Amino acid sequence: MPAADTDTRISEVQRRQYKEEGFFVLERAIPEEHLELLRDECAHFVRKTDAEMKAAGQARQGITHAGKRYFIAQPSLQRPRLFEFLRSELMAEICRATLGPTAYFFYEQYVVKGAEQGLPFSWHQDSGYVADVKHKPYLTCWCALDDMSEFNGTAYILPFSRAGTREVVPHVRDPQTNDLVGYHGKDPGDPVLAPAGSIAVFSSVTFHRSGQNRSPNLRRVYLAQYGAEPIRLPDGKDRARCELFLKDGKIVPNPAKG
């Protein structure tokens, strides 16, 4: 395991790209044992979500569409083995390189597109979904559990220099998909074309979207998000989760384990 103060996977070029353009991609960064862990848990939650929606007679819950697109929020609250990845040295390295020596775990979710019918996802900033509270830009780690291509609906990222802003902009809700949409220009963005185990690292104010899955297989992603400070509502309550992850650059004990 690398020393706690040595970010061996992340180059100076990538650090600069994050600062100037809002993103970079780490290819084949996730260790095989963690990749299998994330895939196993993903399968569990897709089955669980399908069963719940079938029992409720629902085809859509929020922005989840049965068989087509799944957004499964905060799975580690039910399956704490996910902390093996969320609080790993890899994630610590990414946080140090982007947020600095202090980081809080904020949010996580699975994003899964169904085979041959997986819906696209509209242009947005992640901060557009947290517009109810003022906050500093936070970090999104878009972890590819499958090889990513334009054919299976990969993400597209719009660099700051082409988006024309690095501020949160107003988003409007699409009544057909329930997505929030914040960019209406013609720039298609840069596709994340990367093998399974890669991580697209981007700011919460970086515009991104994803395409339709036309492949015969699921397209699976695990999102992990961290902030340099707690994100809290005006009444002092946590907006999502405010679990200290890094202090002075070092991983702190997992509070969920007491």
N, C-alpha and C positions, 0 to 999 in steps of 0.2 A: 504494500500500500504506500502511495506517495506521502511524503511528509506533509503536515497540515498547512505549511506555508508555501508549498510549491505547486503552482497550478500547471502541471506538466502537459495537459492536453490542450491548453488554450494558448494560442500564439499572440504576439503583440499585434499582428495584423488583424486577427479576429477581435481583439479588445477594441482596437481603433474602429473597426467596422461597426461594432455594436454602438459605440459612442456617436459615430458620424451618420450611420445609416439605419440604426435601430435593430440590427439582427446579425447573426452569423450561424453557420451550420457545423456541427461536430459529427463527422461520419464514423459509424461503427464504434460509438463511445460506450454504449451500455454493455456491461459484462454479460456473458451468456446466461449465467444463473439468474440475474435480475431480469433479463429479457423473458426468460421462461416464466418467472414469477408473475410478471406483468401480463403475459398472455393468459396464464391460467386463471388469474383473477378476473380478467376481462371476460373470458368465457362464462365464468360463474355469474357475473352481473348481467350479461346479455340474456342468459337463460332466465334469471330472476325477473328482469324487467319485462320480458315477453310474457311470463306467467302472470305477473301483476296486471299488465294491461289487458290480457285476455280475460282474466277474472273480473275486471272492471268493465269489460265491454268497450274499451277505448282503443282508438287507432292513433291518437296523439295525446301526449302529455307535455305541455309547454312547447319546447322546440325538438322534442323526441317524437319520431314518427315510426310506428311499429314496422319492423322489417326493412326500413329504409335508412334511418338515421337515429343514433342513440347518443344522448348526453347523460352520463351517469355520474352524479355529483358526489364528492366526498366519500369515495369507497373505503378509504382507510379507517373511517369511523366504525365500519362494520368488519373490516378485514385488516387488523393492525399489522399483519406481516408485510403490508405494502411499505411500512416505515423502513424496512431494510433498504429500499431504494430511495425513498423520499429523503432520508437522513444519511445517505451514503457520502463517501468522500468525493465521488464524482459530482454530486449535486452541490457539495460544499465548494468545490473548485469553480464551478460555474457561477455560483453566487458571489464568491470573492472577486472574480474577474469582472462582474457586471454591477453588483450592488455595493461591494466593499466588505469590510470586516464584520459588519452586523447584518443579520438576515433573519426574517421571520417567515415561517411557513404560513401561507395565506389560503390556498385553495387547490383542489385537484379534481380532475374528472376524466372519465373515459369518453372519447369521441369515436364512434364506430359508424361506418357507412355499410349498408347492406349490399350483398352481392347483386350485381347487374341492375340495381335500382336505387343505389345509395344517393340520396339527395345532395346537391351542392350546398354550400354555406356562404352567405353574402359577405361583402366587404364590411369589415368592422374593426374597431380597436377594442381590445379587451376592457380598457378603461371605460368604454361606452356602456358596458354592462354594470359598471360601478359608479354611474353618474350621480347616484343619490348621496354621495359623500365626497368631499374634497380629499384628494390623496396625491401623493407623489407617484410617478410612474413605477410600476412594479415589473417583475420578471416573469415571463412565460417560457417554460421548457416543453416544447412540442416533441414528444418522444415517439418515434416511429416503431411500431411493433411489426410492421410488414415492410417489404420493399416498396418505396413510394415512386409513383409515376403519374403522368397526366392521365393515363388510362384508368387508374383506380382512384382518382380523386384526391391527389395530393394537395397540399397547401400552396398558395401563391402569396408572396410577400411583396409589399410596395415600399421600397426604400424611402427614407425621409426626404432625400433630395428630389424624388419624383412625386411624392405625396404633396409636397409644398407646405407641410406643417409637421410639427412634432408635439402639437397640443391636442387635447381631447376636443373633438368636434361634436355637435349635436347629431344624434342618431334617430332615425325614424323606423317604426316597426312595419315590417312587411305583413299584411293581413293574411297572405296565403301560407307562409311558412312560419310566421311568428318571429322571424329573425329581426335583429336590429341592424340597420344599414347606415353606414357613415360616409361612404365614398361612392360618388356617382359618376366618376370620370371614365375614360376609355382605356387607361393603362391596364394591361392584363396582369401586371406584376411578374415577379420572378418565381418559377415553380421550384419547389423543394424536391429535387430528384436525387434520392439517397437510399441506400440499403437499410434494411431492418437494423435496429439498434442505434440509428443516428438520432441526433437531437437538433431541432431548429430552435435556436435561442433568440428570443426577441422581446422588445419592450412592450408594455401594455398600451403604449400610444402608437405602435407600429400597425399600420393597416395590413390585414391579411384576409384571405378568403380560401375556399376550397372547392374543387370541382366535383362532378358526379362520378360515382364509382360504376364503371362499365365492365369491370372484370367479374369473373365467376366466383370470386372469393370476398370475404369481409375485408374492409380496410380499417385497421385498428390503430388508434393513437391514444397515448396516455399523456395528459396535461398536468404539469406540476408548476405551481406559481408561488413566488416568494417576493417579499418586499423588504426594503431597507428600514422600514418602521411599521408599527401596527397600523392597520386601516380600521378606523372606528367611526361609528355613527355619531351624530351630534350629542346624543344622550349618553355617550361613553361606551355603549355596547359594541362588541366586535362586529365588523361587517361580515366577516366569514370566520376565519380562524387566525389567531395571533399567537402562534407557538414559536417561541424563540428557538432558532436553529443554530445560528452562529453568533458568538460573542468574542470580540478581539480576534476574529478569524478562525476560532476553534469551534468544533461541533460541541454543543452542550447536550447533556442527557435528555432523552426523550421524556417530556412531561407526561405523556400518555401512559408511560410505564410506572409513574409514581416515583 
